[in-house]
Amino acid sequence: MTAVLDTPLTRLTGVRHPVVQTGMGWVAGPRLVSAVANAGGLGVLASATMTHAELATAIRAVRERTDAPFGVNLRADAADADERVALLIREGVRVASFALAPRRELIARLKDAGVVVIPSVGARRHAEKVAAWGADAVLVQGGEGGGHTGPVATTLLLPQVVDAVDVPVVAAGGFFDGRGLAAALAYGAAGVAMGTRFLLTADSPVPEAVKRVYLGAAETVVTRQVDGMPHRVLRSDLVDGLERAGRVSGLARALRNAAAFRRLSGLSWRAMLTDGRAMRRGRDLSWSQVIMAGNTPMLLRAAMVDGRPDLGVMASGQAVAVLDDLPSCADLIDRIVTDAVRAIERQAALLRPDAS
Ligand SMILES: Cc1cc2nc3c(=O)[nH]c(=O)nc-3n(C[C@H](O)[C@H](O)[C@H](O)COP(=O)(O)O)c2cc1C
C-alpha cells in the first residue's frame, strides 16, 4: 500500500481504514467481525438475533481474536435497548451502531461513557435529527443496499445527507470496491459501509451452499412480504411464493415464525409483545406488520445458519450481481484501499493549471 486514507471516520473510531462491515443478523458474528478488525476495518457485530448472554460472549470472543476497535449494532426500537446499551458500556465496546434512530437519552448515555454512536438512516431528515441529538456520525444507506432499505438511491441520498449534517457521514448501499470508496469520499463521505460484499468473503460464516446461491444470483427484489417493511432480498421461489400468498396465510406463517424465534431466543410472549408495541410506536406500523416482523429472524436464520436457501430469505444488496469471488477480509480491504488510493491519484493527475 502506497498511502492510507486518513478520514474523519478513521480518526473518530481509531480504525486504520475507512471501511465498515455492517451488522447483519446471523452473519456478523465474532469470526467475521474479528477478521475485519484485524484487517484494519470497522467490524460490527449484529446483536438483534442474540440474547444478552450471547452478545456478551460474542463481544469477548471478538476481544480474544483482536485488539483492534469494533462495534455492535442494536435495534433502536427493541424493548430492551436500555439493557443492551448498559451491556455495551460494561463491556467497553468502542462503537454503537443503530438500525433506525435511537432515542436522545440512549445517545447521551453512550456518549457519556465514551462510546462512539453511529445510527443508520435512510432519509435526510433522520440524519438531521440524530445529528442534532449528538450522534458522532451517521451511516446513510441508499436503496441499492441489502436488508431493510429505502427507495432513494445512494447517489442521491448521500450528497443530500453530506450537505445536511456537520458530523461524518458513512456511505452504504451498493459499495463493493475501491472505486466506490473513492467516489464516496468525493461525495464528501468519511468512508463506506458494506454488507453484501462482506457476506461474500471467506471469513463469513454463511454456509458454502448459500454463498454459492449468492454468487450465482443476478437479481434482487424489494418485498414487503417478509416483515411488512421494504426488504431487499435475492429473488427465489420462496420469495415469489410469499409475494403470491394471501394475507391470512402470510400472518399465520409469521405467527409460527414468531413462536419459533421465541423458543430460540428464550424471550417470553410478554417480552415479545412489549417489543411489538415499541416497534409499532417507533416505526409507525400496524399490528399485522408487527406480527409479520416475527418472520425476519427465522427466515434469515434458515438460510444463513441452517444452509437452506429453499426455506429462508437471503437479504442482499444489488451489488450481488457484480460479485464473483470469496476473498478473505484482509485481501478484500487491502484491495479496496489500494484501488481507492489509485483512483484518487488518477483523478488528481487530471488537474492542470488553468492557462486561460
Ligand atoms: C444478510 C443481511 C442481513 C442484514 N441484517 C441486518 C440487521 O440485522 N440489522 C441492520 O441494521 N441491517 C442489516 N442488514 C443491512 C446491512 O447492515 C447494510 O446496511 C446493507 O447490507 C448495506 O448495503 P450493501 O448490501 O449494498 O452493502 C443486513 C443486510 C444483509 C445483506
The ligand as an ORCA input file, in Angstrom:
! r2SCAN-3c Opt
* xyz 0 1
  C     -27.897    -10.804      5.052
  C     -28.104     -9.400      5.553
  C     -28.579     -9.228      6.850
  C     -28.765     -7.927      7.345
  N     -29.173     -7.788      8.646
  C     -29.236     -6.528      9.175
  C     -29.518     -6.359     10.564
  O     -29.732     -7.318     11.316
  N     -29.538     -5.060     11.057
  C     -29.258     -3.975     10.246
  O     -29.256     -2.821     10.732
  N     -29.005     -4.124      8.932
  C     -28.964     -5.367      8.381
  N     -28.646     -5.519      7.050
  C     -28.304     -4.321      6.241
  C     -26.790     -4.135      6.263
  O     -26.353     -3.922      7.581
  C     -26.275     -2.976      5.367
  O     -26.834     -1.756      5.778
  C     -26.501     -3.189      3.895
  O     -26.189     -4.525      3.572
  C     -25.644     -2.241      3.054
  O     -25.855     -2.405      1.688
  P     -24.979     -3.390      0.738
  O     -25.527     -4.753      0.984
  O     -25.214     -2.885     -0.638
  O     -23.537     -3.290      1.159
  C     -28.487     -6.798      6.521
  C     -28.035     -6.995      5.200
  C     -27.835     -8.269      4.709
  C     -27.305     -8.428      3.297
*
